[in-house]
Amino acid sequence: MHQYLFFIGSFPVRSYGLVISLSIILSTGVAYFLAKKDGRWADHIVDLGLYCGLAGLLGARLWDVFFFDWGYYSAHLTQIFDVWQGGMAIQGGVFLGTITGIIYAKKHNIPVLELMDLLAPAIIFGQSLGRCANFLNGDAFGAPTGSNFGIVYPVTTLAHQVYGSQPLWPAEVWEGQLDIVIFALLLLFSLTKHARGQVFSLYVMLYSLERFCLEYLRGDYTKHVVDTGFTSAQFTSIWAFIIAGALFCYFAWRDRGRKQC
């Protein structure tokens, strides 16, 4: 892994920033392809990619700062936007990015649920590339494996600062790979008969399940929410899964009722 690709004078070009930028560009490209194939809203995709991408970055950082690590950042306010040190919570990125997309759709009279269904595979694709950025940066790392198996991070990374030369679970690598599996499943599900809103609901359910399970291997945020036995990300995943599952069933029920009418 390489945190720094090269330097322009004393200015470092970081692999983290480059890959995150590529994730936004390429996921927007996937969304454009899907919109072109669908025949609707392709002319809005670039704007959506820009607005939702920037909102996602902001949401991911603020979610991490206020929900996961406020104890530290409350005493280091000047470091809140030092994203190259690690600390981007994808759940916050999806939340604020989705809110931004809904506002955009409402403003341009685009059916919200249909647009969300269309964009869901592109979102998880971007998340997968984002985990590649985490791996290159040495953050979002796993806990010690207790064996010879695992990733040993370079001394310049946050993972090494926390655990030294111990082999760690490749949590971020496995998450990126499972994101690709979800990407494929969403594409396949979108080809079946489904109600509006079900593709996006399925995306939230599958990612929440994935994140809940992988949290048991994570080593960067190990504190539990009081009296729950779960980490903050697991607690969020549980509620996201329940809400998305309820909506998935509701959309199916509502669609069936409309057809009967």
C-alpha positions in Angstrom: 0.0 0.0 0.0 1.2 3.5 -0.8 -0.2 6.5 1.1 1.7 8.9 -1.1 1.9 8.5 -4.9 4.3 11.3 -5.5 5.1 14.9 -4.4 4.8 18.2 -6.3 7.4 20.1 -4.5 6.5 19.6 -0.8 2.8 18.9 -1.6 1.9 15.2 -1.4 -0.4 13.6 -3.9 -2.2 11.0 -1.7 -3.6 7.7 -3.0 -6.5 8.1 -0.6 -7.7 11.3 -2.3 -7.1 10.1 -5.8 -9.0 6.8 -5.3 -11.9 8.6 -3.5 -12.1 11.0 -6.5 -12.1 8.0 -8.9 -14.8 6.3 -6.9 -17.1 9.4 -7.4 -16.2 9.7 -11.1 -16.6 6.0 -11.9 -19.8 5.5 -9.8 -21.2 8.5 -11.7 -20.2 6.7 -14.9 -22.0 3.6 -13.8 -25.1 5.6 -12.9 -25.0 7.3 -16.3 -24.8 4.0 -18.1 -27.8 2.7 -16.1 -29.8 5.9 -16.8 -28.9 5.7 -20.5 -30.0 2.1 -20.7 -33.2 2.9 -18.8 -33.9 5.9 -21.1 -34.6 8.4 -18.3 -32.7 11.1 -16.5 -29.3 10.6 -18.1 -28.9 14.4 -18.5 -29.2 14.8 -14.7 -26.6 12.1 -13.7 -23.5 14.3 -13.8 -25.0 17.0 -11.6 -26.3 14.3 -9.3 -22.9 12.7 -9.1 -21.3 16.0 -8.2 -23.8 17.1 -5.6 -24.3 13.7 -4.0 -20.6 12.9 -4.1 -19.6 16.1 -2.3 -22.5 15.7 0.2 -21.5 12.1 0.7 -17.9 13.1 1.6 -19.2 15.8 4.0 -21.7 13.4 5.6 -19.1 10.6 5.9 -16.7 12.9 7.7 -19.2 14.6 10.0 -20.8 11.3 10.9 -17.4 9.9 11.9 -16.5 13.0 13.9 -19.7 13.4 15.8 -20.9 9.8 16.2 -17.6 7.8 16.5 -14.8 10.1 17.7 -16.2 13.3 19.2 -14.3 12.7 22.4 -11.1 13.3 20.4 -12.2 16.0 17.9 -13.9 18.1 20.6 -10.4 18.8 21.9 -8.9 19.0 18.4 -11.4 21.1 16.4 -8.8 22.2 13.8 -8.4 18.5 12.7 -12.0 17.9 11.9 -11.5 18.1 8.2 -8.1 16.3 8.1 -9.6 13.4 6.2 -6.3 12.0 5.1 -5.7 10.8 8.7 -8.7 8.5 8.3 -12.2 8.8 9.6 -14.9 8.7 7.0 -18.1 6.8 8.0 -19.7 5.5 4.9 -23.1 5.3 6.7 -23.0 9.1 7.1 -22.0 9.5 3.5 -24.9 7.4 2.2 -27.3 9.3 4.5 -26.4 12.8 3.5 -25.9 11.8 -0.2 -29.3 10.2 -0.3 -30.9 13.3 1.3 -29.2 15.5 -1.3 -30.4 13.2 -4.1 -34.0 13.4 -2.8 -33.9 17.2 -2.7 -32.5 17.2 -6.3 -35.2 14.8 -7.5 -38.0 16.8 -5.9 -36.6 20.1 -7.4 -36.6 18.6 -10.9 -39.8 16.6 -10.6 -38.1 13.2 -10.9 -39.9 10.3 -9.2 -37.8 9.8 -6.1 -38.2 6.0 -5.5 -37.5 5.2 -9.2 -34.4 7.3 -9.2 -33.1 5.7 -6.0 -33.6 2.3 -7.4 -31.7 3.3 -10.5 -28.8 4.7 -8.6 -28.5 2.0 -5.9 -26.0 -0.3 -7.8 -23.8 2.7 -8.6 -23.7 3.8 -5.0 -22.5 0.4 -3.7 -19.9 0.3 -6.6 -18.5 3.6 -5.4 -18.4 2.3 -1.8 -16.3 -0.6 -3.0 -13.7 1.7 -4.5 -13.8 3.8 -1.4 -12.7 0.8 0.6 -9.7 0.5 -1.7 -8.8 4.0 -0.7 -9.0 3.0 3.0 -6.7 0.1 2.4 -4.1 2.3 0.6 -4.3 4.8 3.4 -4.1 2.2 6.2 -7.4 3.2 7.9 -10.7 1.3 8.5 -8.4 -1.5 9.5 -9.2 -4.8 11.3 -8.4 -6.1 14.7 -5.4 -8.4 15.4 -5.9 -11.9 14.1 -3.7 -13.5 16.7 -1.9 -15.6 14.1 0.4 -15.2 11.2 -2.5 -14.5 8.9 -3.4 -10.9 8.2 -2.1 -7.6 6.9 0.9 -5.9 8.5 0.6 -2.2 7.8 3.6 0.2 7.2 4.8 2.3 10.1 3.4 5.5 8.6 -0.2 4.3 8.8 -2.8 4.8 11.6 -3.2 1.0 11.8 0.5 0.6 12.7 0.3 3.4 15.2 -2.6 1.5 17.0 -1.4 -2.1 16.7 2.2 -2.0 15.6 3.4 -4.9 13.4 0.6 -7.4 14.4 -1.2 -9.0 11.5 -4.7 -7.5 11.3 -7.9 -8.8 9.7 -8.3 -7.4 6.1 -11.7 -6.0 7.1 -11.7 -3.1 4.6 -10.5 -5.4 1.8 -13.3 -7.9 2.4 -15.9 -5.2 2.7 -14.8 -3.8 -0.7 -15.1 -7.3 -2.2 -18.5 -8.0 -0.6 -19.7 -4.6 -2.0 -19.1 -5.9 -5.5 -21.2 -9.0 -4.7 -24.0 -6.7 -3.5 -23.5 -4.6 -6.8 -24.1 -7.8 -8.8 -27.1 -8.9 -6.7 -28.8 -5.5 -7.1 -28.3 -5.6 -10.9 -29.9 -9.1 -11.0 -32.7 -8.1 -8.7 -33.4 -5.0 -10.9 -34.1 -7.3 -13.8 -36.9 -9.0 -11.9 -40.4 -7.7 -11.3 -40.3 -5.5 -8.3 -42.1 -2.6 -6.7 -40.7 0.9 -6.8 -38.2 1.5 -3.9 -37.4 -2.2 -3.5 -34.0 -2.1 -5.2 -32.8 0.7 -2.9 -34.3 -1.0 0.2 -32.5 -4.2 -0.7 -29.3 -2.2 -1.1 -29.6 -0.8 2.5 -30.5 -4.2 3.9 -27.6 -6.1 2.3 -25.0 -3.5 3.1 -26.3 -3.2 6.7 -26.0 -7.0 7.1 -22.5 -6.9 5.6 -21.4 -4.1 7.8 -22.9 -5.6 11.0 -21.0 -8.8 10.5 -17.6 -7.2 9.5 -17.7 -4.9 12.5 -16.7 -8.0 14.6 -13.4 -7.9 12.7 -12.8 -4.1 12.8 -10.1 -2.8 15.1 -10.4 1.0 14.6 -13.7 1.6 16.5 -14.3 -1.0 19.2 -16.3 1.0 21.7 -19.8 -0.2 22.3 -23.0 1.8 22.5 -24.0 1.9 26.2 -25.9 -1.2 27.3 -26.2 -2.6 23.8 -23.1 -4.8 23.3 -22.8 -3.4 19.8 -20.6 -0.8 18.2 -22.0 2.4 16.8 -21.9 1.1 13.3 -23.6 -2.1 14.3 -26.3 -0.2 16.1 -26.9 1.9 13.1 -26.9 -1.1 10.8 -29.5 -2.9 12.9 -31.9 0.1 12.7 -31.2 0.6 9.0 -31.9 -3.1 8.2 -35.2 -3.0 10.2 -36.4 0.2 8.5 -35.3 -0.9 5.0 -36.8 -4.4 5.5 -40.1 -2.8 6.6 -40.1 -0.5 3.6 -39.2 -3.4 1.2 -42.3 -5.3 2.4 -44.5 -2.1 2.4 -43.5 -1.3 -1.2 -44.4 -4.8 -2.3 -47.8 -4.6 -0.5 -48.6 -1.2 -1.9 -47.7 -2.3 -5.5 -49.8 -5.4 -5.2 -52.8 -3.3 -4.0 -52.5 -0.9 -6.9 -52.5 -3.7 -9.4 -55.6 -5.2 -7.9 -57.3 -1.9 -8.2 
